[in-house]
């Protein structure tokens, strides 16, 4: 039953995303508990995170319940795809919306 948490995440996430074949999970155990790392297709990141992070929070809550049942602390880490996320940068003079890579400390409107 040690892999039940990993299988749970895979099943739930595959049911949500558009690219279920790209869902990958990695399970590791250390002194802090169980860590499940989740990576998905870049187009599916929004579906996994959800509005204001609600979907990700819900998955984490269910994992905590599953972990409590097995006396384990289970955490979920969502791996962001390489290249970061693209955001719309508001232009003051131009009305065209452009995309650029999000840099640390840069304030922009995330779409």
Secondary structure, 3 states (H helix, E strand, C coil): CCCHHHHHHHHHHHHHCCCHHHCEEEEEEECCEEEEEEECCHHHHHHHHCHHHHHHHHHHHHHHHHHHHCCCCEEEEECCCCCCCEEEECCCCCCCCEEEECCCCCCCECC
